[in-house]
Amino acid sequence: MRRFLGYAFLIFIISCSSDSTNRNPYLQEVSFRFDLNLNLPYYNRLSNIGNPVLVDNDGVGTRGVFVMRAGLSGAQFVAWEASCPNHAPNSCSTMSIDGQNVVCDCEGYTYNLFTGQQLDRPDDGGRYYDLLFYRATQSGNTVVISN
């Protein structure tokens, strides 16, 4: 009986696999940490809910990160990769801010910065990806963005 349970456990472990279907093949998930100082004038827009800012410093994400204050109380921040998630990074893949949305200059795809979802997903049966999310936590006047 003990041998049978051992074989059953082994088969169970072997049959388990990581599900990589949600993994975006276009964007490499780089490891980084960036401390955003809310006292700096460049980040004044983040004092209000729904005003995004592009952080395009070297080493922050692939093409930079969009940061925005969100939530009903305004006590949380969201951070998203600035490179379009539906093709490999290239000369036109850094998205531009359009209100609370961002737009890919290559195809014109639009993404919502509150949810990260693509708003104009084509109905052609292809696989499309939403924005790549990064952690954003506030500690005093600093927002730490990391992956």
MODAFEN-V764988 format. One record per pair of residues at least 24 apart in sequence whose ideal C-beta (glycine too) atoms are under 6 Angstrom apart, sorted by the first residue. I is the first residue (numbers start at 1). J is the second residue. Records with the same first field share a line. If there is no record, write none. Layout:
BEGIN
I: J ; J
END
This chain:
BEGIN
24: 85 ; 129
26: 87 ; 88
27: 62 ; 85 ; 132
31: 147
32: 59 ; 60 ; 147
33: 146
34: 60 ; 145
35: 142 ; 144
36: 143
37: 142
38: 141
39: 141
49: 74
50: 100
52: 97 ; 113
62: 89
63: 94
65: 134 ; 145
66: 102 ; 113
68: 113
70: 114
77: 136 ; 143
79: 134 ; 136 ; 145
80: 116 ; 131
81: 132
85: 129 ; 131 ; 132
86: 128 ; 129
END
